[in-house]
C-alpha cells in the first residue's frame, strides 16, 4: 500500500490510555458510536480489539477498530468528518494487517465515501450484506402476549443449552452463530442487562426458544431492542418465535418502552415476514462487505 505524503499508521493490541483518548476523541468528532461487539472488545482482556491509528503530520485523523467474531475479523472505521483519505488509509492498513484471513467491513455511519468504495473494489469481495433496522411503535401496535410458558434466563442452569440452541439456530451467521461462553458472559455483564428481559421457553430442562430484550434505561429509556430472538431448529414451525416476540414486547412495555427496534438481514425472508406481521417497519439500513 502506497502511503499518501504526510500520513502514517500504527497498530495496538488492546488499548493504552493514550489510544483510548484518541478513539474517544474520534468518536466524538465523527458523531459515531461503535457497535457493541467492538465496544466490548476494546476493553476485553481475553479477546482484545486491535486498534489501527492513522496520523496526518502526527495528528490522529482516522482509525480502524478490529475484533474477531469466530474466525472473521470485523472492522469498523472512524474518521473526522470529510476525512475520506484517512478513512481509506485506515481500511487499506487494516486489510494488510489481516492479509490471508476472513474479513468483514461495516459501512461507516454516514455511508461509504467514493474513496472507500474504490478501495473496497480492489479486494476479493465474497459477498455484500445488508442489515435492516426495523421499528414497532407500541401505541399503534400493542403487544398481544400468549400464555406460552416462559421464565427468566438463569445463567447457572441455562447457559450451555442456550448456547447450543443459539449456535444451531444461527448456523452460518458470521456473528450470532459463533457465540462462546465468554461471548455470553460479556453480554450478561453489560450494564443494561436485566434477567427479567431475557425470556426463555424450556422443554425437558433445555432452552428451545428465547427472546432477549435490551433496554438502556440511562440512555434511551423509552426505546427497547429485540436483542436476540431464536428457536432451536428442532422446535421451529410451531409459532414459538411469534409468541416470544409478543411476550418480549409486553415485557419491555412494562418497563416504559414506547417503541421497539431490531436488526435483521435483508435477505432473511421468513424473519422479515414474521416482523411485518408483528407491525415492524424498516427505518434504516447498513451494509457490510465480506472478503475472502
Backbone bond lengths (Angstrom), bond angles and torsions (degrees), N, CA, C in turn:
res aa  C-N    CA-C-N  psi(-1)  N-CA   C-N-CA  omega(-1)  CA-C   N-CA-C  phi
1 X - - - 1.472 - - 1.517 109.87 -
2 X 1.314 117.52 122.15 1.462 121.75 177.32 1.529 108.72 -79.48
3 X 1.324 116.48 123.52 1.452 121.54 -177.68 1.522 110.16 -86.19
4 X 1.345 116.51 134.76 1.460 120.81 177.64 1.522 109.41 -64.56
5 X 1.331 117.50 147.11 1.471 121.28 -179.49 1.527 111.11 -54.42
6 X 1.316 116.14 134.18 1.462 121.04 177.30 1.514 114.62 89.08
7 X 1.345 117.22 -12.31 1.461 120.66 -177.17 1.527 110.40 -98.80
8 X 1.332 115.68 149.52 1.458 122.37 174.76 1.523 108.53 -149.39
9 X 1.331 116.31 161.86 1.463 120.59 179.80 1.522 109.87 -133.62
10 X 1.320 115.10 157.58 1.455 121.68 171.37 1.522 107.78 -151.40
11 X 1.333 117.43 151.50 1.454 118.95 179.60 1.522 110.58 -127.17
12 X 1.345 114.90 154.51 1.460 121.97 -175.11 1.525 108.59 -138.03
13 X 1.315 117.26 136.15 1.457 122.39 171.00 1.520 107.49 -90.92
14 X 1.332 115.96 119.51 1.456 119.62 -172.39 1.514 109.79 79.63
15 X 1.327 115.64 -177.95 1.465 120.03 -176.63 1.518 111.41 -126.48
16 X 1.324 115.30 123.37 1.453 120.24 166.67 1.530 107.74 -81.08
17 X 1.303 117.53 171.29 1.464 120.55 178.58 1.524 110.91 -61.87
18 X 1.342 117.73 -33.46 1.465 120.86 -179.43 1.522 110.43 -71.09
19 X 1.339 117.07 -44.33 1.470 120.25 178.01 1.528 109.52 -62.32
20 X 1.317 116.99 -42.32 1.466 120.89 178.97 1.525 110.79 -60.10
21 X 1.325 116.53 -40.92 1.477 120.17 178.92 1.521 110.73 -62.36
22 X 1.340 116.99 -42.51 1.462 120.70 179.34 1.521 110.72 -63.43
23 X 1.338 117.18 -45.22 1.461 120.55 -178.58 1.524 110.84 -63.96
24 X 1.319 117.03 -44.89 1.469 119.26 179.82 1.524 110.70 -62.60
25 X 1.319 117.08 -37.51 1.461 120.95 178.28 1.523 111.00 -65.38
26 X 1.341 116.69 -42.35 1.466 120.34 178.67 1.531 111.04 -67.07
27 X 1.322 116.97 -37.83 1.462 119.96 177.09 1.523 110.45 -60.79
28 X 1.317 115.63 -44.46 1.468 119.89 -179.79 1.522 111.18 -65.52
29 X 1.335 117.09 -44.29 1.468 120.54 -176.43 1.530 112.51 -73.89
30 X 1.329 116.81 -25.85 1.466 119.10 179.92 1.525 111.72 -91.63
31 X 1.336 116.91 -10.90 1.459 120.09 -179.05 1.512 112.62 66.81
32 X 1.320 117.13 30.94 1.457 121.74 -173.83 1.517 110.45 -121.21
33 X 1.339 116.29 153.07 1.452 122.58 170.18 1.526 108.26 -117.31
34 X 1.312 116.73 139.32 1.451 119.98 175.45 1.523 110.03 -73.01
35 X 1.326 115.63 155.51 1.459 119.90 174.85 1.522 108.85 -62.27
36 X 1.325 114.85 161.56 1.463 119.42 -178.62 1.528 111.49 -59.31
37 X 1.339 116.66 -41.19 1.461 120.01 -177.77 1.527 111.21 -60.49
38 X 1.344 116.98 -43.95 1.465 119.56 179.63 1.527 110.73 -69.26
39 X 1.335 116.61 -37.31 1.465 119.71 179.26 1.517 110.97 -63.22
40 X 1.336 117.13 -42.41 1.459 120.62 177.94 1.522 110.76 -65.76
41 X 1.331 116.21 -42.33 1.464 120.36 -177.37 1.527 111.39 -65.63
42 X 1.323 117.49 -30.98 1.461 119.88 179.48 1.524 111.39 -57.84
43 X 1.327 116.78 -32.29 1.461 120.28 -174.54 1.526 112.32 -114.05
44 X 1.337 116.61 9.96 1.462 120.51 -179.65 1.530 110.70 -78.59
45 X 1.331 115.76 141.87 1.462 120.26 174.05 1.520 111.66 -94.90
46 X 1.345 117.22 -24.46 1.464 120.59 -178.29 1.525 111.94 -86.92
47 X 1.334 117.57 -39.10 1.463 121.87 -179.41 1.527 109.24 -134.76
48 X 1.336 117.78 68.08 1.473 120.61 -174.64 1.521 112.65 -69.46
49 X 1.307 114.69 150.55 1.462 120.60 176.40 1.525 109.68 -73.09
50 X 1.317 114.41 156.73 1.461 121.58 168.89 1.521 107.54 -102.22
51 X 1.307 116.79 130.27 1.456 121.55 -179.19 1.517 109.50 -112.59
52 X 1.320 115.67 125.94 1.459 121.70 178.58 1.522 108.24 -111.82
53 X 1.315 116.55 119.98 1.462 121.96 -177.03 1.524 110.79 -104.65
54 X 1.337 115.85 141.92 1.462 122.38 177.08 1.519 108.61 -114.51
55 X 1.331 115.47 128.77 1.460 121.28 -179.70 1.532 110.12 -115.22
56 X 1.305 115.30 144.06 1.461 122.17 170.71 1.526 106.79 -121.84
57 X 1.342 115.42 111.49 1.466 120.18 -175.31 1.533 110.37 52.53
58 X 1.338 115.55 46.51 1.463 125.01 176.10 1.517 114.29 70.05
59 X 1.335 117.76 6.53 1.460 121.72 176.18 1.527 108.44 -101.86
60 X 1.364 119.39 123.94 1.460 120.42 179.05 1.530 111.23 -68.04
61 X 1.336 116.47 124.07 1.468 120.50 -176.15 1.523 113.16 -122.36
62 X 1.331 118.15 -13.14 1.464 120.42 -178.51 1.523 108.69 -160.57
63 X 1.321 115.42 165.64 1.465 120.58 178.88 1.511 109.55 -156.13
64 X 1.316 115.35 156.72 1.463 122.81 169.28 1.519 106.78 -123.56
65 X 1.335 116.61 129.50 1.463 121.86 176.57 1.525 107.00 -107.35
66 X 1.346 116.58 122.05 1.452 122.23 -175.00 1.529 109.55 -116.75
67 X 1.332 115.70 132.64 1.465 120.57 177.98 1.517 108.77 -143.09
68 X 1.314 115.91 143.21 1.457 120.88 -179.30 1.521 111.61 -81.01
69 X 1.341 115.65 135.50 1.460 124.14 167.85 1.512 105.00 -119.57
70 X 1.330 118.52 100.82 1.449 119.19 -173.26 1.517 109.86 64.05
71 X 1.325 116.39 -120.38 1.464 121.06 178.76 1.523 112.56 -101.74
72 X 1.318 117.63 9.49 1.463 121.50 -175.88 1.521 111.13 -112.20
73 X 1.325 114.83 129.10 1.463 120.11 173.41 1.526 109.29 -79.29
74 X 1.327 116.57 123.98 1.455 121.79 174.85 1.522 109.30 -100.42
75 X 1.327 116.69 130.76 1.461 122.29 -175.57 1.525 109.96 -118.83
76 X 1.322 115.73 132.58 1.465 121.24 168.73 1.520 108.04 -124.21
77 X 1.320 114.87 139.98 1.459 121.53 -176.49 1.527 111.09 -105.86
78 X 1.321 114.95 142.28 1.457 122.12 174.14 1.518 108.11 -126.52
79 X 1.308 116.52 136.83 1.464 119.89 177.81 1.511 109.34 -155.07
80 X 1.327 114.79 151.09 1.456 119.39 171.70 1.525 109.64 -57.03
81 X 1.302 116.03 150.91 1.467 120.41 177.91 1.521 110.53 -52.60
82 X 1.321 115.00 130.56 1.461 123.16 177.07 1.531 114.02 72.51
83 X 1.331 118.68 6.93 1.455 119.21 -179.80 1.525 108.99 -94.28
84 X 1.323 115.41 67.22 1.462 121.12 -176.91 1.516 112.12 -65.61
85 X 1.350 116.81 -32.53 1.459 119.26 -179.54 1.528 110.80 -65.98
86 X 1.330 116.85 -45.64 1.456 120.40 177.86 1.515 111.71 -60.91
87 X 1.332 116.52 -39.99 1.467 121.68 178.28 1.528 110.88 -62.58
88 X 1.328 116.57 -43.93 1.463 121.25 179.73 1.526 110.55 -64.60
89 X 1.331 116.95 -41.37 1.459 120.35 178.74 1.524 110.39 -63.73
90 X 1.338 117.22 -39.34 1.466 121.22 177.99 1.525 110.45 -61.37
91 X 1.322 116.77 -42.56 1.464 120.62 178.82 1.517 111.33 -64.96
92 X 1.324 117.22 -49.20 1.466 120.51 -179.49 1.532 111.01 -59.62
93 X 1.319 116.74 -42.28 1.465 120.17 -179.40 1.529 110.64 -66.11
94 X 1.336 116.78 -37.02 1.465 120.30 177.98 1.521 110.94 -66.35
95 X 1.327 117.70 -37.14 1.460 121.06 178.92 1.522 111.01 -68.42
96 X 1.321 117.36 -35.63 1.461 120.58 175.46 1.526 110.02 -66.00
97 X 1.321 115.96 -41.54 1.454 121.38 -178.22 1.533 111.86 -64.14
98 X 1.329 117.07 -32.39 1.471 121.89 -177.22 1.524 112.15 -105.85
99 X 1.314 117.23 20.22 1.460 121.32 -175.62 1.532 111.60 -52.51
100 X 1.340 115.50 131.96 1.454 121.00 178.45 1.514 114.25 87.48
101 X 1.323 117.40 -1.38 1.459 120.62 -179.24 1.530 110.08 -115.11
102 X 1.327 115.47 163.22 1.461 121.03 177.74 1.527 109.32 -73.01
103 X 1.337 115.90 133.88 1.465 121.08 -173.96 1.525 109.93 -135.20
104 X 1.321 115.39 140.60 1.464 121.77 172.21 1.522 108.79 -126.62
105 X 1.325 116.10 126.31 1.462 122.33 177.58 1.519 109.52 -106.58
106 X 1.335 116.19 128.74 1.466 120.40 176.04 1.521 110.22 -93.24
107 X 1.310 115.78 137.35 1.458 121.83 -179.49 1.528 110.16 -62.28
108 X 1.331 118.21 134.58 1.467 119.89 175.42 1.523 111.05 -57.56
109 X 1.325 115.96 154.20 1.464 121.18 -174.23 1.531 112.63 -57.33
110 X 1.334 116.90 -34.22 1.468 119.04 -178.12 1.530 112.15 -91.01
111 X 1.331 116.35 7.28 1.463 120.43 -179.45 1.519 111.03 97.55
112 X 1.322 115.00 165.14 1.469 120.43 -178.71 1.521 109.99 -84.31
113 X 1.316 115.88 132.61 1.459 120.83 177.37 1.522 109.98 -74.16
114 X 1.324 115.97 166.53 1.464 120.82 176.26 1.527 109.64 -58.67
115 X 1.320 116.62 -40.73 1.466 121.07 -179.12 1.524 111.32 -64.82
116 X 1.328 116.78 -41.32 1.459 119.34 179.87 1.525 110.80 -68.96
117 X 1.326 117.44 -41.07 1.466 120.52 177.00 1.525 110.39 -59.36
118 X 1.321 116.75 -39.53 1.464 120.34 179.75 1.529 110.13 -67.23
119 X 1.326 116.89 -39.73 1.461 120.35 178.73 1.524 110.44 -65.10
120 X 1.323 117.61 -41.06 1.466 121.96 179.26 1.522 110.71 -59.64
121 X 1.330 116.33 -38.14 1.469 121.03 -176.37 1.523 112.64 -66.25
122 X 1.332 117.93 -14.24 1.457 120.82 -178.40 1.526 112.69 -83.69
123 X 1.328 117.03 -7.70 1.460 120.39 -176.29 1.533 110.48 -111.56
124 X 1.326 115.64 163.02 1.466 121.09 -178.71 1.518 109.77 -78.08
125 X 1.320 115.18 101.79 1.469 121.32 -177.28 1.519 109.86 -82.26
126 X 1.322 116.18 125.46 1.454 121.28 177.56 1.519 110.43 -82.47
127 X 1.301 116.45 -51.60 1.466 120.71 173.90 1.524 109.89 -165.53
128 X 1.309 114.69 162.17 1.458 121.59 176.53 1.515 108.83 -108.63
129 X 1.317 116.09 134.60 1.459 121.21 177.93 1.524 109.37 -108.08
130 X 1.322 114.71 154.83 1.457 120.63 174.81 1.522 107.74 -133.59
131 X 1.307 116.14 121.29 1.456 122.50 -179.11 1.527 108.36 -105.17
132 X 1.331 116.09 123.26 1.462 121.23 -179.41 1.522 110.65 -96.10
133 X 1.314 115.56 139.93 1.460 121.81 172.42 1.519 108.20 -100.88
134 X 1.328 116.90 121.29 1.456 122.58 -179.48 1.528 109.64 -111.21
135 X 1.325 114.94 155.49 1.461 119.86 -179.02 1.532 110.12 -142.02
136 X 1.318 114.70 145.66 1.479 121.67 176.22 1.522 108.20 -131.77
137 X 1.311 116.58 124.74 1.459 122.18 177.32 1.526 107.76 -90.60
138 X 1.320 116.64 118.67 1.457 120.23 -171.81 1.529 113.14 -71.50
139 X 1.328 117.96 -24.00 1.469 119.56 178.36 1.524 111.23 -64.20
140 X 1.343 116.26 -38.69 1.462 120.19 -179.86 1.526 113.10 -93.43
141 X 1.335 116.50 -18.99 1.467 121.73 177.85 1.529 108.99 -134.51
142 X 1.346 117.15 73.34 1.466 119.77 -175.78 1.527 111.59 -67.22
143 X 1.333 117.04 154.83 1.464 120.65 179.93 1.526 111.47 -62.15
144 X 1.320 114.62 150.01 1.468 121.79 177.44 1.526 107.79 -127.48
145 X 1.345 116.75 72.32 1.463 119.80 -173.36 1.525 113.01 -68.62
146 X 1.330 115.34 147.67 1.457 122.24 178.11 1.526 109.29 -100.01
147 X 1.326 116.24 -177.74 1.460 120.75 177.56 1.526 111.79 -97.84
148 X 1.345 116.99 21.27 1.456 120.69 176.41 1.526 109.48 -56.68
149 X 1.318 117.18 135.91 1.451 121.08 -178.78 1.532 109.94 -74.55
150 X 1.306 115.98 120.35 1.462 122.02 179.66 1.518 108.76 -135.89
151 X 1.322 115.30 165.91 1.462 121.77 172.36 1.518 108.26 -153.18
152 X 1.328 114.80 172.63 1.469 120.29 177.87 1.524 109.75 -74.51
153 X 1.309 115.75 144.79 1.462 122.47 176.63 1.519 110.02 -60.69
154 X 1.336 116.42 138.11 1.460 122.96 177.25 1.524 107.70 -119.03
155 X 1.314 116.78 110.14 1.461 120.57 -174.03 1.519 112.91 -60.59
156 X 1.327 117.87 -32.45 1.464 120.31 -176.20 1.523 112.43 -74.42
157 X 1.336 117.86 -25.89 1.469 120.21 -177.55 1.517 114.21 -113.50
158 X 1.328 117.44 -21.16 1.473 120.34 -170.86 1.523 114.67 -106.25
159 X 1.330 118.39 -11.26 1.467 120.26 -170.85 1.521 112.29 -57.94
160 X 1.318 117.33 -49.47 1.469 120.41 -175.08 1.519 112.07 -64.35
161 X 1.329 117.31 -47.01 1.467 119.08 -177.78 1.520 111.49 -70.88
162 X 1.359 116.85 -32.83 1.464 118.25 175.77 1.516 110.82 -63.92
163 X 1.331 117.57 -47.16 1.465 120.50 -178.88 1.521 111.34 -61.21
164 X 1.336 117.28 -41.57 1.460 120.36 178.99 1.523 110.63 -63.30
165 X 1.339 116.64 -44.05 1.462 120.22 -179.53 1.525 111.41 -69.08
166 X 1.327 116.87 -42.04 1.462 121.08 -179.75 1.517 111.37 -61.76
167 X 1.331 117.33 -48.59 1.462 120.36 -177.47 1.516 111.94 -69.09
168 X 1.341 116.91 -28.70 1.467 119.61 175.06 1.528 110.41 -72.37
169 X 1.327 116.45 -40.84 1.468 120.22 -178.90 1.517 111.97 -67.27
170 X 1.342 117.21 -31.17 1.460 121.19 -176.09 1.532 112.11 -112.12
171 X 1.324 116.71 30.14 1.464 120.58 178.57 1.525 110.33 -53.67
172 X 1.327 116.43 129.23 1.460 121.22 -179.97 1.511 114.36 90.17
173 X 1.333 117.92 -12.37 1.465 120.47 178.04 1.521 108.44 -76.50
174 X 1.343 118.80 127.99 1.474 120.61 -172.39 1.516 115.04 -66.63
175 X 1.329 118.82 -20.12 1.461 120.07 177.17 1.526 111.82 -112.55
176 X 1.320 116.99 -57.12 1.456 120.46 -170.44 1.521 113.29 -71.89
177 X 1.332 117.14 -22.80 1.453 119.66 -175.46 1.514 115.41 -89.38
178 X 1.321 117.75 7.15 1.469 120.35 -176.06 1.534 110.98 -127.82
179 X 1.316 117.11 31.55 1.459 119.65 -179.16 1.532 110.84 -71.35
180 X 1.317 115.11 141.75 1.456 122.84 174.08 1.530 108.08 -115.78
181 X 1.323 115.68 175.63 1.462 119.35 177.07 1.529 110.19 -61.78
182 X 1.334 116.20 -35.30 1.465 120.22 177.24 1.530 111.01 -64.03
183 X 1.338 116.76 -42.38 1.469 121.30 177.87 1.519 109.97 -58.04
184 X 1.339 115.81 -47.54 1.467 120.75 -178.37 1.522 110.76 -62.14
185 X 1.322 117.48 -48.24 1.462 120.00 -176.11 1.522 112.00 -65.48
186 X 1.341 117.68 -33.59 1.464 119.41 176.15 1.522 110.62 -60.44
187 X 1.318 117.13 -41.56 1.460 120.83 -178.82 1.523 112.08 -75.40
188 X 1.323 116.62 -34.95 1.460 119.09 175.65 1.520 111.33 -65.84
189 X 1.329 117.48 -22.08 1.467 122.13 179.83 1.525 112.53 -88.56
190 X 1.331 117.45 -2.51 1.460 120.65 -179.53 1.520 110.50 -64.42
191 X 1.329 117.86 145.30 1.470 120.56 -177.61 1.524 113.65 -62.27
192 X 1.334 117.53 -22.31 1.461 119.81 -179.04 1.524 112.84 -86.01
193 X 1.335 118.36 -10.34 1.465 119.71 -172.87 1.521 112.15 -65.61
194 X 1.335 115.41 133.39 1.465 122.60 174.66 1.523 107.15 -136.16
195 X 1.336 118.80 117.76 1.466 120.01 -177.51 1.524 113.46 -59.45
196 X 1.332 117.40 -24.18 1.460 120.02 179.01 1.529 112.07 -70.82
197 X 1.340 116.42 -12.33 1.461 120.48 178.15 1.535 111.43 -107.25
198 X 1.310 116.95 10.67 1.461 122.08 173.78 1.529 105.56 -112.98
199 X 1.331 115.56 93.15 1.461 122.04 -172.82 1.520 109.88 -95.28
200 X 1.329 115.97 132.73 1.465 120.19 179.31 1.518 110.06 -128.82
201 X 1.333 114.91 146.08 1.458 122.49 170.86 1.512 106.52 -108.41
202 X 1.336 116.13 123.88 1.461 122.24 -172.13 1.523 110.33 -115.19
203 X 1.325 115.43 136.04 1.462 121.94 174.18 1.522 107.99 -132.20
204 X 1.336 116.46 130.30 1.472 121.69 -177.25 1.525 111.37 53.12
205 X 1.338 115.45 40.11 1.470 123.44 177.23 1.525 113.62 67.70
206 X 1.334 117.50 14.71 1.458 121.19 179.12 1.531 109.93 -119.86
207 X 1.327 116.11 138.85 1.464 120.72 175.01 1.527 108.53 -69.98
208 X 1.342 116.38 122.85 1.465 119.80 178.64 1.525 112.14 -116.76
209 X 1.326 117.51 -16.81 1.470 120.86 177.16 1.526 107.84 -153.95
210 X 1.337 115.94 151.01 1.458 119.23 -173.33 1.522 110.93 -157.26
211 X 1.314 114.32 154.89 1.460 121.70 171.35 1.523 106.69 -140.75
212 X 1.331 114.90 108.02 1.463 122.30 -178.34 1.525 107.18 -100.55
213 X 1.325 115.58 118.08 1.466 121.15 -175.95 1.527 110.55 -107.66
214 X 1.301 114.89 151.55 1.468 121.52 -176.24 1.523 109.19 -129.23
215 X 1.331 115.84 124.94 1.459 121.91 174.69 1.528 107.22 -131.71
216 X 1.323 116.40 115.42 1.463 120.95 176.72 1.523 107.98 -92.46
217 X 1.325 115.10 87.45 1.459 121.60 -171.71 1.519 112.02 -58.79
218 X 1.338 117.54 -37.22 1.466 120.23 -177.10 1.520 112.99 -79.90
219 X 1.346 117.29 -11.50 1.468 121.17 -176.74 1.525 111.31 -110.84
220 X 1.333 116.66 -55.97 1.475 121.68 -179.41 1.525 108.11 -136.53
221 X 1.327 117.90 79.99 1.468 120.75 -172.13 1.522 114.83 -65.50
222 X 1.319 118.75 -21.53 1.472 119.91 -177.94 1.525 113.00 -102.07
223 X 1.343 116.88 4.56 1.464 121.44 179.43 1.521 109.19 -117.00
224 X 1.324 115.86 126.14 1.454 120.89 176.76 1.521 110.60 -114.74
225 X 1.321 116.10 164.76 1.460 121.19 -179.69 1.518 110.60 -133.14
226 X 1.326 116.17 134.93 1.455 120.35 166.54 1.520 105.09 -77.14
227 X 1.313 115.34 97.38 1.465 121.59 -170.67 1.528 110.85 -73.01
228 X 1.322 117.21 -52.54 1.463 122.75 175.33 1.527 107.84 -143.86
229 X 1.316 116.36 127.36 1.459 120.79 174.42 1.519 107.86 -133.44
230 X 1.323 116.42 137.94 1.454 118.25 -177.71 1.509 112.79 -169.98
231 X 1.317 114.41 168.48 1.458 123.12 178.24 1.518 108.60 -138.27
232 X 1.312 116.41 135.98 1.466 119.56 176.51 1.528 108.63 -57.59
233 X 1.340 118.46 138.89 1.472 120.47 -178.16 1.523 113.94 -50.77
234 X 1.323 118.17 -34.99 1.459 120.61 -178.17 1.524 112.68 -73.68
235 X 1.337 116.98 -12.92 1.467 120.54 179.88 1.525 112.36 -110.27
236 X 1.320 117.31 5.74 1.458 120.05 -179.04 1.532 110.90 -74.70
237 X 1.343 115.17 158.84 1.459 120.72 -179.91 1.509 114.14 88.30
238 X 1.329 117.16 6.53 1.472 121.53 -178.91 1.525 112.61 -111.39
239 X 1.325 117.08 6.01 1.463 120.48 178.59 1.508 114.48 78.11
240 X 1.324 118.04 14.64 1.462 120.22 -178.43 1.528 111.51 -66.71
241 X 1.332 116.61 -38.74 1.453 119.76 -179.30 1.517 112.32 -61.59
242 X 1.334 116.74 -44.67 1.466 120.92 -179.85 1.524 110.89 -63.40
243 X 1.329 116.32 -39.97 1.466 119.40 -179.84 1.526 111.33 -68.20
244 X 1.317 116.72 -43.02 1.466 119.55 179.66 1.524 111.65 -67.34
245 X 1.319 117.32 -32.35 1.460 120.67 176.60 1.527 110.25 -60.13
246 X 1.320 116.54 -45.71 1.467 120.28 179.71 1.526 111.21 -68.15
247 X 1.321 116.48 -39.59 1.459 119.91 179.05 1.534 110.97 -65.71
248 X 1.335 116.07 -36.71 1.458 119.41 176.75 1.516 111.94 -65.24
249 X 1.331 116.64 -44.22 1.471 120.40 178.11 1.525 110.67 -62.31
250 X 1.337 116.99 -39.60 1.466 120.87 179.22 1.528 110.71 -65.36
251 X 1.336 116.61 -39.75 1.463 120.02 179.11 1.526 110.76 -63.94
252 X 1.330 116.86 -42.02 1.467 119.90 179.77 1.524 111.38 -69.19
253 X 1.330 117.15 -34.50 1.462 120.14 178.37 1.528 110.68 -59.83
254 X 1.330 117.57 -34.87 1.465 121.38 178.34 1.524 111.46 -67.41
255 X 1.332 116.39 -20.86 1.461 121.55 177.27 1.530 111.62 -88.06
256 X 1.325 117.84 0.97 1.461 121.43 -179.31 1.509 114.69 94.12
257 X 1.335 117.36 9.55 1.459 121.02 179.57 1.528 109.82 -70.95
258 X 1.335 115.73 135.42 1.462 121.47 -179.63 1.521 112.75 -107.28
259 X 1.326 116.81 -28.64 1.460 120.30 176.52 1.519 109.14 -136.83
260 X 1.331 115.09 147.79 1.460 122.05 -176.80 1.518 108.57 -121.01
261 X 1.339 117.35 136.14 1.448 121.27 177.65 1.523 110.31 -123.53
262 X 1.316 115.09 161.11 1.455 121.02 174.90 1.518 108.08 -156.35
263 X 1.333 115.16 167.13 1.460 121.47 -179.77 1.516 108.52 -124.35
264 X 1.333 116.54 137.81 1.457 121.58 -175.36 1.517 109.57 -147.80
265 X 1.334 115.85 147.54 1.460 120.78 176.27 1.531 109.71 -63.16
266 X 1.328 116.66 138.76 1.468 120.43 -177.04 1.515 113.08 -67.22
267 X 1.356 117.59 -19.94 1.465 120.05 -179.50 1.530 112.78 -101.84
268 X 1.321 117.08 12.26 1.465 121.03 178.28 1.530 108.77 -90.02
269 X 1.323 115.45 79.86 1.465 121.31 -173.29 1.530 113.15 -59.35
270 X 1.337 120.18 -45.47 1.478 118.91 -179.93 1.526 112.76 -60.39
271 X 1.345 116.87 -42.65 1.463 119.81 -179.72 1.526 110.62 -66.85
272 X 1.326 116.98 -41.84 1.460 120.23 179.68 1.526 111.24 -62.18
273 X 1.326 116.70 -38.64 1.465 120.32 178.17 1.525 110.57 -64.70
274 X 1.334 116.34 -41.72 1.469 120.83 177.67 1.518 110.74 -60.68
275 X 1.326 116.78 -46.73 1.462 120.23 -176.40 1.533 111.30 -70.35
276 X 1.312 117.26 -33.92 1.464 119.49 177.01 1.532 110.28 -64.96
277 X 1.328 116.54 -42.62 1.471 119.61 177.53 1.532 110.87 -62.90
278 X 1.316 116.36 -29.56 1.466 120.57 -178.54 1.525 112.91 -85.36
279 X 1.334 117.93 1.34 1.455 120.73 174.97 1.512 115.73 92.99
280 X 1.325 117.47 16.52 1.470 120.63 176.74 1.528 110.32 -86.69
281 X 1.335 115.79 144.24 1.463 121.44 175.89 1.532 109.06 -128.21
282 X 1.324 116.03 154.79 1.457 121.44 -178.15 1.528 110.51 -77.56
283 X 1.341 116.11 128.89 1.467 120.56 179.84 1.526 112.09 -123.49
284 X 1.325 118.00 -6.31 1.460 120.23 -179.22 1.517 111.50 -166.64
285 X 1.321 115.73 168.05 1.462 121.59 -178.33 1.514 109.20 -153.17
286 X 1.336 116.41 143.06 1.443 121.52 178.02 1.526 109.31 -141.71
287 X 1.307 116.54 134.77 1.470 121.04 -178.73 1.528 110.38 -97.48
288 X 1.323 113.76 159.78 1.461 120.12 166.75 1.534 106.93 -144.82
289 X 1.335 114.95 159.45 1.458 121.04 -178.80 1.521 108.73 -123.23
290 X 1.340 116.62 131.41 1.463 122.48 177.66 1.521 108.05 -104.19
291 X 1.325 115.79 127.56 1.456 121.50 -179.49 1.514 109.43 -112.27
292 X 1.322 115.93 137.97 1.465 120.65 179.38 1.513 110.37 -77.74
